[in-house]
Amino acid sequence: MNRLRKILRYTLVAFIIVFALNYVMADNVASQGNTVAVDYWLTVDGEQIDTSEGRGVFEFTLGAGQVIPGFDKTVTGMKVGEEKSVTLSGNDAYTAGPLAGKVLNFRIILREIK
């Protein structure tokens, strides 16, 4: 009987901790001015041309102009652990260089909000 009580007590404590963490993290979304860390995969014309995989997370500050506008817009509002796939073109993508005018397909996972 004591063993069952201990198991129930530990289960209840674990449930409360998980619930509390979910409650606290639920409102934590990426917003302008936050430094964020993401993993991403970029494909163009069906070919993967860039990724953070194997290099570590990619960090940048939202709204600081450090990434293309569409990437910034996509990450804004994401929660840690959330994954999005997005297709970017026009002014949301590259407007100069070898990828200018290309349709970009990103898969992005938000790993951390600093």
Contacts in CASP RR format, 6 or more apart in sequence:
PFRMAT RR
TARGET T0000
AUTHOR 0000-0000-0000
METHOD contacts of the structure
MODEL  1
MNRLRKILRYTLVAFIIVFALNYVMADNVASQGNTVAVDYWLTVDGEQID
TSEGRGVFEFTLGAGQVIPGFDKTVTGMKVGEEKSVTLSGNDAYTAGPLA
GKVLNFRIILREIK
25 79 0 8 1.000
25 80 0 8 1.000
26 79 0 8 1.000
28 79 0 8 1.000
28 80 0 8 1.000
28 113 0 8 1.000
29 77 0 8 1.000
29 78 0 8 1.000
29 79 0 8 1.000
29 113 0 8 1.000
30 36 0 8 1.000
30 62 0 8 1.000
30 75 0 8 1.000
30 76 0 8 1.000
30 77 0 8 1.000
30 78 0 8 1.000
30 79 0 8 1.000
30 110 0 8 1.000
30 113 0 8 1.000
31 62 0 8 1.000
31 76 0 8 1.000
31 77 0 8 1.000
32 62 0 8 1.000
32 63 0 8 1.000
32 76 0 8 1.000
33 61 0 8 1.000
33 62 0 8 1.000
33 63 0 8 1.000
33 64 0 8 1.000
34 61 0 8 1.000
34 62 0 8 1.000
34 113 0 8 1.000
34 114 0 8 1.000
35 59 0 8 1.000
35 60 0 8 1.000
35 61 0 8 1.000
35 62 0 8 1.000
35 113 0 8 1.000
35 114 0 8 1.000
36 59 0 8 1.000
36 60 0 8 1.000
36 61 0 8 1.000
36 62 0 8 1.000
36 75 0 8 1.000
36 110 0 8 1.000
36 112 0 8 1.000
36 113 0 8 1.000
36 114 0 8 1.000
37 57 0 8 1.000
37 58 0 8 1.000
37 59 0 8 1.000
37 110 0 8 1.000
37 111 0 8 1.000
37 112 0 8 1.000
37 114 0 8 1.000
38 52 0 8 1.000
38 57 0 8 1.000
38 58 0 8 1.000
38 59 0 8 1.000
38 75 0 8 1.000
38 108 0 8 1.000
38 109 0 8 1.000
38 110 0 8 1.000
38 111 0 8 1.000
39 51 0 8 1.000
39 52 0 8 1.000
39 53 0 8 1.000
39 56 0 8 1.000
39 57 0 8 1.000
39 58 0 8 1.000
39 108 0 8 1.000
39 109 0 8 1.000
39 111 0 8 1.000
40 50 0 8 1.000
40 51 0 8 1.000
40 52 0 8 1.000
40 58 0 8 1.000
40 71 0 8 1.000
40 106 0 8 1.000
40 107 0 8 1.000
40 108 0 8 1.000
40 109 0 8 1.000
41 48 0 8 1.000
41 50 0 8 1.000
41 51 0 8 1.000
41 52 0 8 1.000
41 53 0 8 1.000
41 106 0 8 1.000
41 107 0 8 1.000
42 48 0 8 1.000
42 49 0 8 1.000
42 50 0 8 1.000
42 51 0 8 1.000
42 104 0 8 1.000
42 105 0 8 1.000
42 106 0 8 1.000
43 49 0 8 1.000
43 104 0 8 1.000
43 105 0 8 1.000
44 99 0 8 1.000
44 102 0 8 1.000
44 103 0 8 1.000
44 104 0 8 1.000
44 105 0 8 1.000
45 102 0 8 1.000
45 103 0 8 1.000
46 105 0 8 1.000
52 58 0 8 1.000
57 111 0 8 1.000
57 112 0 8 1.000
59 114 0 8 1.000
60 66 0 8 1.000
60 67 0 8 1.000
62 72 0 8 1.000
62 75 0 8 1.000
62 76 0 8 1.000
63 72 0 8 1.000
63 76 0 8 1.000
65 72 0 8 1.000
68 88 0 8 1.000
68 92 0 8 1.000
68 93 0 8 1.000
68 94 0 8 1.000
68 104 0 8 1.000
69 91 0 8 1.000
69 92 0 8 1.000
70 86 0 8 1.000
70 88 0 8 1.000
70 92 0 8 1.000
70 93 0 8 1.000
71 88 0 8 1.000
71 106 0 8 1.000
71 108 0 8 1.000
73 92 0 8 1.000
74 84 0 8 1.000
74 86 0 8 1.000
74 88 0 8 1.000
74 106 0 8 1.000
74 108 0 8 1.000
75 108 0 8 1.000
75 110 0 8 1.000
78 84 0 8 1.000
78 108 0 8 1.000
78 110 0 8 1.000
79 110 0 8 1.000
80 110 0 8 1.000
80 111 0 8 1.000
80 112 0 8 1.000
80 113 0 8 1.000
81 109 0 8 1.000
81 110 0 8 1.000
81 111 0 8 1.000
82 109 0 8 1.000
82 110 0 8 1.000
83 107 0 8 1.000
83 108 0 8 1.000
83 109 0 8 1.000
83 110 0 8 1.000
84 106 0 8 1.000
84 107 0 8 1.000
84 108 0 8 1.000
85 105 0 8 1.000
85 106 0 8 1.000
85 107 0 8 1.000
85 108 0 8 1.000
86 105 0 8 1.000
86 106 0 8 1.000
86 108 0 8 1.000
87 103 0 8 1.000
87 104 0 8 1.000
87 105 0 8 1.000
87 106 0 8 1.000
88 103 0 8 1.000
88 104 0 8 1.000
88 105 0 8 1.000
88 106 0 8 1.000
89 101 0 8 1.000
89 102 0 8 1.000
89 103 0 8 1.000
89 104 0 8 1.000
90 101 0 8 1.000
93 99 0 8 1.000
93 100 0 8 1.000
93 101 0 8 1.000
93 102 0 8 1.000
93 103 0 8 1.000
93 104 0 8 1.000
94 100 0 8 1.000
94 101 0 8 1.000
94 102 0 8 1.000
94 104 0 8 1.000
95 101 0 8 1.000
END
